[in-house]
Amino acid sequence: MKTIGSFALIDSLIRNGTKHIFGYPGGAILPIYDELYNWEEQNLINHILVRHEQGAVHAADGYARATGKVGICFATSGPGATNLVTGIATAQMDSIPLILVTGQVARSFIGTDAFQETDIFGITFPIVKHSYVIRDVTKISYIISEAFYIARNGRPGPVLIDIPKDVGLEKFLHYNGISQNYVLKSIGFRFVQKTTKRKLVRAVNLIKSSSQPLLYVGGGVICANANPELSVLANFYKIPVTTTLMGKGAFNENNYLSVGMLGMHGTAYANFSVSECDLLIAIGARFDDRVTGKLDEFATNADVIHIDIDPAEVGKNRQPYQSLIGDIKKILFELLKIVKLQKDSLTYDRTLNWRKRIKKWKKAYPLTIPCSNQKLSPQIVLNFLNKVASNSFFTTDVGQHQMWSAQFLKCRIRKWASSSGLGTMGYGIPAAIGNQIAFPNHIVICITGDASIQMNIQELGTIAHYNLPIKIILLNNRWQGMVRQWQQSFYGERYSHSNMTLGMPNFIQLAKAYGINAKSLTFTKNMEHELYHTIYSTGPYLVDCQITKDENCYPMVAPGKSNSQMIGIKKSKF
């Protein structure tokens, strides 16, 4: 019996666990969409039609972050494929497992400048983990299974599969569907590098001898599903924990050991802690500039233990005293085994004075919420939101609202999605769509700004199309807020093209034009009640919060300064 390439593709995706696809059809990928029609008729898979290809890749990204599975995205050739580029780079920077299937012109037309021909393989080569152009239809099944394995294992990332139109239509004999179990047997796949017991023992001894240790936790802990092991380690040795923007949710932020996020807009007490610690245990984090500030003044008093699955990240920005390379979950498990075997019972609380010191910093330099019964501040909105919906899925766009959200929202594991490495405006709404498709019965909230929302505002159409009950909290100050803050602080208050007032749409009317409920909030009065009513209402809802126009996001580490040299902090009396 003969099989066509499109059948092999869809069958292989389903064999590897695909339940949802985000995409947008077009000429070169129509054979695949035609085959998809049959599978959807049998309720074997669901395709979510977005309004722009960038929306598709961000939605697949949000789906992957929430589930830990591989997100799947379809796009056609030419502009359809190139519209994916920003989303691919976003996923690559944040280590998100995606498979991007793009249509391509027929094999005979490749290289002829045919209509909508683009070398998407070459364009995306620097921003993918791996990529394929399928020219042999018989290899589809293996390539798809291999792509799933590559995307998910080791350091996760996006994988591109470009399929010429005629490959999707080509018939062939002896189709044999396979899954990742077959690929696992391939001798070439060896992602995890073993860490020796000697190194593990050395790391444990470093931890035991430290009086001012600090756990510096990144998104790698979430990727590895290592949050239980992290929690045991932190609580056993009573080590304070700070997280990156990507690491939010990896450790319970309500735990007394949590010091919140560190870095450019981190808490003052997190930045003081990293500046004063004597041992920095970096787990699944990469010492990027937004975390370290002035690199040669970052954690200068500390020995560094760096635990990561990617050997390329170890020593790239900061040379560790001890490196442990491999699967983070397995490494932490082995560390805890050594602790248990040593029958380690701490005769005294070694970190007590350290924790007392951090507690004083928390009291002296808390995150501040402007006190006003009239003016609506973003901190007030987010503080109340955290009270009424702390167990929700949260997505954000990029800017001041992103940093305020990171400061005030106490997120659970895999319930935070934000473009951290690339800083992609327009990410929030599509990512929320991916979250909601993955968890249809859970509350999903998108925090966005008036500038960011307009980057992919057309995806309100996708929300309306599928009646997704996403709640959009729009922090509207009529500025590109972070740009304005930098122009105020470092560019002599020359506000070059950062004011968004002219041409600003009426977001209430715009939402309602899509059939989405919407309302505006201007005052603090009844804020908690208003947010509660919105969050727990049925269907989608947009809340246009008219926040103060000149509010700045603090604390802030200025460019070229160390983490201890924050601006915008005031010592409180306690």
N, C-alpha and C positions, 0 to 999 in steps of 0.2 A: 504493500500500500504506500502510495506517495504522500509526502508531507510538504507543506510550503514553509518557507523561512519564517513568516509571521507567526504561524502556529507554533513552531519550535521556540520562538522568542517568548510568547505569552505563557506557554506550557512550562518553560524553564523558570520564568519569574515566579509562577505559582508554586512550582516544586521547591523553590528556595524560600518560601514563606511569604511572598508578596500578597497583601490583601488590598492595598490602596495604591493608586497611581495618580500623580498630579501632572496635568499637562495641557497642551493646546495643539490641536491638529493643524496640518498643512500638507501641501502637495506631496513632498518627498516621503512623509511618514504615513500617508493615507493607507497603504497596504496593511500596516500594523494596526491602525485604528479600525479598519474594516474587519480584521480578525478579532480585535478586542470586543467588537460589537457582539459577536457570538458568545464569548465567555461571560460578558456582562448579562446577557439574556438568561444564562444559566445560574446567575448569582454567584459565580466563582471568583469574581474580582470586581472592585469598584474603582471607577475613574472619576476624579474630581476636576471639572472644567474650570480653570482659572481665567482671568481676563488679560493676563500678560505672562509671558514665559518667566520673567523674573519672579512673579508671584508663585509660579509652579515650583521653582527650585527652592525658594525660601519656605514654602509650605512643606515640601519634602524634608527640608532641614529641620523645621519645627517638629515634624512627625518623628524624625529620627532622634532628636534630643529628648523628646518625651517618652519614647518607647524603648530606646536603646537598640532598635532594629535599623535596618538599612532603608533609607527613604528612596523612593523611586520617582523619577521625573521623565516625561516625554516632551520633545520639541521637534519641530521640523527643521529643514536645512536653512542655510543662509541666515536671515535676521532672527528666525526662531531660535536657532542654535546660539548665535552671538548674544541674544538677550539673556542667556543663561550665565554669561561670564562672571558678572558680579556675584551672583549666588554661589557659583562654583568656588570662587576665591574666598568668599565668606566661610564656606564649609571647610575648605582646606586650612585656613588660618585657625579655625576652632576645632579641627580634628573631628568632623562629623561624617559618618558613613553614608554616602549617597551613591546611587547608580543613575547616570544620566544617559538616556537613550535618545539619540538624535537621528533624524532622517537625513539622508544624503542623496544627491543626484545619482542616477544609475551609473554603474561601473564604467560603461563606455563613454560617459560624458565627463568623468572626473579629469580635471586638468584642461578643460576646454572653455572655461569661463561660462559654463551653462547657467541658465536662469536659477537664481538662488543657490548657486554653488559657493561654498565657503569651506576653507580648510579648518574646520573646527578642531580637528586633531592637533594641528600645529598651533592654533591660537591658544588653546587651553593647556598645552603641554607643560608649561611651568607651574600651573595651579591645580593639577590633578595628582592623585597618588599613582594612577595608572590609566592607560587609555588603549582602545582598540579601534580598528576599522575592520569590520567583518566583510571579507571578500569571498570566503568559502562558507556556503550555507550549512554544510555538514558540521561545522565547528561551533554553531550557535549555542548548543546546549552546554558544551564544556566551557565556553567563554563566559556565559552568564553565571554559571556556578563558580568559576574562578573569580569573577568580578565580585561576587558576594563575599567570598572569602577574603579577598584583598581589601575590600572596603571596610570590613568589620574587624579584622585581626591585625595584630601589631598596633601601630598608631593609626587609628581610623582616619578615613578620608574619602574624597569623591573619586569615582571611577567613571570615565566617559566611554560609551560604546556607540560608535558611528556606524549606521547601517544603510548602505546604498539601497535605493528604491527597488531595484530589480532583485536584490537578495531577499527582500521580504516577499516577493512574488514567486521566487524560484522553487520549483518542485524537486524533491529528491527522495530516494528510497532509504529504508532502514534507519528511520529516526529512532534514537535511543535516548530517552530523557534521563538525565543524571542530576544529582544534587551535590551539595558540598561534601558529603561523606566520601564521594569519589575523589574530589579535589584534595581532601585531607591526606590522601595517600601519596600525593605528588611529592617527590623528594625535594623539589625546589622550595617548598614553603616552610621556612624556619624563621619565624619572627622573634620568638622569645629567646633572649640570651640569658644563660644561666648565671646566677650570682653565687659565688662560692660561700660555703659556710663560714670560712675565715672572715670574709667581709661582713657577713651578717652579725657574727659575734662581735666584731670590732665596732659596728654601728650600735649594737645594744650597749656595749660598754661606754661608748661616748654619751649615749642618752642617760645612763645610770650615773655618770660622773658630772653631768651638767646641773647647775643650780638655776640657770635662766634660759631654759630651752623654749623654742617656739616652733610650732608646726605651721609651715607655709604651704597651703593646699591649693592646687589648681584643678582644672577640668579633667586631668588624667585620672583622678580618683573616681570621678563620675563615670568616665568611659569604662573603667575597669570594674565598676560595681563594687568598689572597695570601701564604701562608706562604713559598713559594719566593723571591718578591721581597723579602720582609722579611729572610730569611736572608742573601741576597746583600748587601743594604744594610748590615745589622749587621756582617757579617764584613769587608766592604770597608773601612769606616771604623772598624772595631773599636769599635763602640758597645755598651755594656752594655744589656741588655734586661730590663725588668720587665713582668710581665703581670698583668692583673686576673683575678678568678675566672672570668669568661667567656672570657678570653684564653688559659687553660691549653691547651697543645698547639700554639699558634700558632708557638712558637719552641722549639727543642730545649733542654729544661731541663738536659741534660747538657753543653751547650756552655759553654765557659769564660766566655762573655759573659753568660750567664743569671744573674740575681740573684733569681729566683723571683718570688713574688707580692708585691705591695705592699698597703698599706692597713691596716685595723683589725687583722687577724691575719696580716699579711704578714711576711716576714723582716725582721729588724732592718737588714740591709745594703741591702735594697731601699728601706726607708723613709729610711735615712740618705742613700742615693744620690739619691732624689728631692728631699730637702731641700737638698742641696749642689750639684746639677747646674746648669750655666749655660745649657743648652739642653734643653728637654723636647719630644720629638717624640711627640705623642699620635696614635696610629693606631687608628681604630675604637673609641675609648673615649670615655666621656661625663662624666668628672670627677664621679662620684657621691660621696655623702658617706662611704660605706664605704672609698673610696679616698683621698679628700683629707684626712679628719680636719677640723681647723679650716681652712676654705677660705682665709681671708685669710692663712694662714701656710703654704700649700701651694706648694712650689717657688718661693719668693719670689725666689731668685737667678737664675731662669731666664727666658729668652725662650721662648715657646711656639709651636711649629708644630702645627696641628691638622688632621689629615687624616680626613675622614669623608664618607660618602655622604649623610648627613642634614643639610641646612643648619640645621635647627632646633636641633641639638646644638652647633653651633659658636658659641661666645660665650655659651652659656646659663649656664654656671657660672664659666668662666674665659675672659677675652678673649684670643685668641691674637695673637701678633705677626704671624703669617702663617697664613692659612687656605687649605687646598686641598680643595675640595669636589667630590666625584665618586666614581666607582668606585675603590676602594682599590687593587685589582690594577692597573688601568690607570694610576693616578697613580704608583704605585711604579715601574711599568715605564718611564713617561716620565721620572721622576727618574733612573733608572739609565741611560737613553739619553743624558741630558744629561751625566752623569758620564763616560760613554764618549766622547762627542763632544768634551768638554773635554780628553780624554786626561789625565785627572786621575791623576797619580802622586804620592802623598804622599811627599815627600822625607824626612820623619821621622814617627815614630809619635806623632801629636799627643795621643792619649788614653792613652799609656803610664803616666804618673804617676797619672792618674785611675783606671785599672784596678788599679794597685798599691795605691792607697788603698782601693778596694773590696775587694780581696783581703785586706787587713788586717782590714777589718770582718768579712769572712766567717770568718776565723780567730778573731777576738775575740768574735763574737756568733753562734755557730752555733745551728741548731735543736737543742734538747737532747732526749735520750732518757733517761728515768730508768733508772738502773742497779739492777736487782734480779733475782735469780734466782727469786724467789717471786711477788711481786705482778705482775700483768699490766697493763701500761700500754698505752693506745691507740697511743702513738708506737712502741712495740716492735712491735705487731701490724702497723701500716702500713709500718714500715721493712722488715720481713721480707716483707710482701706485695709491696712494690716490687721486692724482690730476685727473687722467684719468679715474678712475673706482670706485669712492667713493660709488656709489649706488649698487655695486655688492654684491653677497653673497661671504663671505670669510670663508674658512676653513684653519686650520693650523695643522701641526704636532707638536712635542714637542721639545723644545730646545731654543737656542738663537733666531732663526727665529720667534718662537712663541712670545717671549717677545718683539722683535722689532716690530712685526706686531701689538701687543696690544698697543704699544706706538704710532705708526705712522698712523695706519689706523683708520679713523673715521667711524665706522660702524653704520648701521641703525638697528632698532629692528628686531630680529630674522634673522639677516644676518651675524652672527658671530657664528662659531662652532669650538670649540677647547677643547681638553681633559684637564680640569682644575684641578679636584680633584685627579685623578689617574695619570695624566701625561703620556698618552699612545702614544708612538712612533708608527707610522704606521696608525694613525687615519685619517690623512688629506685627502688622496685620496679617500678612501671609503666614508667618510663623504661628500665629494664633489659630489660623485655619487648620494648619497641620496638627497642632495640639488637640483641637476640638474633634477633628476626624478620628484621631487616635483614641480619644476618650470622650465619646459623645455625651456621657452622663455626668461629666465633671464640669466645674466652673472654670472657664478660661477668660482671663482678663488681659487685654492689651493696653499698656501704658505708652502713650505717644505724645508728640508735640505738634504744634500747628505747622511747622516746616516739614517734619518727617512724614506726617500722615499723607501729605500731598505727593510724596514720591511714588506711592502705590495705592492711592485712594480708590482706584478702579476696582480693587478687590472687595470693596463693599458689595459689588455685584455678585461675587462668589458667595459671600456670606448670605446675601438675600436669596440667591439661587437655591442653596441647600438649607436655608433657614437655620443657620448655625447660631446657637445662643451665646455668641461671643459678646463680652462687654468691653467697650472701648472707652478708656478714660483719657480724654484729650486735655493735656495741660497747655493751655493756650495763652501765651504772652505776646503773640504777634511779632515775635522775633525768632531768628535763628539764635536761640538762647546762649549756647556755648560759644558761638562765634562772637556774639555781642559781649560776653563776659571777657573773652580774651582781648577784644578790641579795647574795652574799657581798661583792663589791667595792664596791657603790654603795648598797645598801639595808640596811645595818646587820645583815647576816646574818639577815634576816627572810625565811625560806623559805616564802613564801606559795604553797601549792598547786603546788610544783615537784617534790615527792617522789612518785615513781611506784611505790613498793614495794607498797603495798596495792592489791590487784587485779591485780598483775602476773601474766600468764599464764606457764605453763611453755612456753617457746618451742620446746623440743625436742619435747615431746608434741604441741604445736600443729602444727608442721611435719609430723610423722609422721602426724597425723590427715589431712593433705592428701596423704599418700603421698610426702613429700619427706624424703630423708635429712637427718639433723641430728646434731650433737654439740656438747658444751660444752668450752670451753678455759678453764682457771683459772690455769695457771702458765706461766711463760716457757719452762720446759724442753721441748725438742724442738719449739719453736714453728715453726721453718722447715720441719721435716719434716711437721708436722701440716698446715700451710698448703699445702705442695706437694701432699700427698696429696689434700687437699680440692679444690684448684683444678683438678687434672688428672684427677679422677675423672669418670665418666660420669654424666649426669643432674643434676638440681638438687640443691643442698646448702645447708643453713643451718648456720652456725657461730656459736654463742652465746658470745662472748668476755666473760668476767666480769672487766671491767676495774676498776681502783681507782675508788672512788666519789667521791673529792674532787679528782681531777686537773683542773687548769685549763688552758685553751688560751692559751698565750703564744707570741710577744709579743702585746701588745694595746695599741691606741691608745684611751685612754679618751675618752668623749664630751667634746667641747669642747677637746680637746688637739690639738696638731700631731703630724704623723707622727714627728717626731724625739723626742717625749715618750712613748715606749712604757713600759709597765709589764711586769714579769715577765721582764726580760732580765738576764742576768748576764754580765759580762765574763770570758771564760776566759783562762787563762794559756797562752801559746804561745811 
